[in-house]
């Protein structure tokens, strides 16, 4: 049996750019031949807490299962993101958002970045049939940063601390649109069976609909596959 996570040969692949930094993104439509099967398989996984920051539950996915999703794209990723070598597997999870807005820690109410390495890539496959959430990208107003590398980190951190002292912590809730501290640069719809690839050091966050109600069951909740390369 072929891997149900293998990229479909008929997938629609395009390159886009967003923000003042002209950040590249690969956008893939119709990524899987049978996304319903992948959702059904995900429902059989054991989900749990993985790390402090993700507002929900996750189930690890092995390199052998995950990489067929991106193998046909690795050379294109190297060219698009100006990498010195083909990106390699780092980690992968099936993820379901389960935290209500009122339960979010302060850091979960802000855009985040996955690491400061420009070569770190995030691959996000949307598997929520209700299409309740996409992904939004942001610019820190005080610095103009849309991405954070090692050189920018201290400036970003100190500016964020100063702006929070000035404006206060954001109210409990998922960030949506512009705020006093961050401006939204792009909002990517979470179309079922679509996928995006972007630099993990860009400022981003889940873009949830205002009426979003978390569900813990993978087959009915906001399910994604999050694959990280470096």
TILO-333227 format. One record per residue (C-alpha): z, y, x. Coordinates in steps of 0.02 Angstrom, whole numbers, plus 50000, padded with zeros to 5 digits. Layout:
// residues N
ZYX;...
//
This chain:
// residues 230
500005000050000;499535017150068;500875030350093;501045040449931;501485055650037;499825055150130;498815071150110;497435068549982;495685069650056;495205081049911;496605093549945;496085111849941;496595120350105;496515138950140;497255151350264;498115167150202;499105181450279;500515191950208;501595206950249;501415220750377;501615207850515;500085198850447;501015182350451;499875167250431;500105153950298;499175138050256;499075135250069;498605118050005;498195114049824;498155096449750;499075090149903;499455072449841;498365059949751;499825054549639;501245067349639;502055059149487;502315043449590;503165053449727;504345061349600;504755043949533;505105037749710;506195053049744;507235048949591;507725032449674;508395041049830;510225044449862;510495063249873;511985071949953;512545087550043;511635091150206;512215106850296;513105122350234;511675133250179;510525123950060;511115127149881;510915109449820;510695091149864;509565082849991;508925065650041;508235062850217;506435057050237;505905047850395;504565053450517;503495038250475;503485042650290;503345061550308;502025064250442;500505057350348;500705072750237;500245084150383;499335073350511;497605079550454;498225097650470;499015097450642;497515104350737;497255117750606;499105122350617;498965123850806;497505135950786;498205145650638;499935148450714;499325150350894;500355135750959;500275128851136;500245110951071;500115101150909;501735102850812;502895087850806;504135081050680;505865088850679;506665084150512;506215081550330;507135081250163;506845079249979;507835093749905;508485098349732;509275115349694;510915112149602;511975127749629;512115139849483;511965158149531;513835160749510;514225147349641;513195154649783;514045159649945;513615177350005;512395170750137;511455161050002;511095177349908;510045184050052;508375179450130;508565167850278;507575160750424;507585142850487;507685146850672;507135160150796;505755149850877;504025156350825;503315138850851;504475131250719;503475127950560;504085124750384;503075113850265;503555115450083;502855103749949;503225108949769;503655094049657;504445102749507;503355099049356;504095114149265;503585125649409;505225135249397;505245142049574;504095147049714;504495155149881;504665173749919;504555182450087;505455198350139;505565213050257;507235219950317;507105238350271;508185245150413;507205236950554;505535232950472;505715214950530;504825201550429;505205188250558;506655185850677;506435179050854;507715178050993;507315195751049;507585202950875;509095192650825;510505204350879;509635219550806;509335210350643;511135204350633;511935221050672;510785230150551;511185217650414;513055219750442;512875238750434;511835238250275;513045226350189;514475237950236;513495252350161;512845244050004;514095229849981;513755211349964;512395206649839;513045201049670;513125182449640;511355176649608;509735171349689;508795185849767;507285191049664;506135205349710;506625220949806;508415225649847;509235240149939;509205229750100;507605219350084;505855222450019;504835207849955;503185205850048;502435190749960;502865178749819;502055161549824;502015152249657;502815135049655;501315126349578;501615107849552;500815097449692;500425112649799;501055115149976;501265129350100;501515129850288;502295145350368;503295150550521;505115145850498;505705162050576;505005172650435;506265179650311;506095169550152;507025162450003;506715152249847;505955163149710;506785156849551;506335161749375;507655172749289;508015159049162;508245145749297;509565132649255;509915120149395;509775101549362;510325088349485;509095074549433;507555074749547;506385070349405;506925085349301;507585097749431;506805109749556;506205096449677;505345100349841;504955091250001;505465101550153;504675095950317;505065105150479;503965104350633;504135111550807;
//
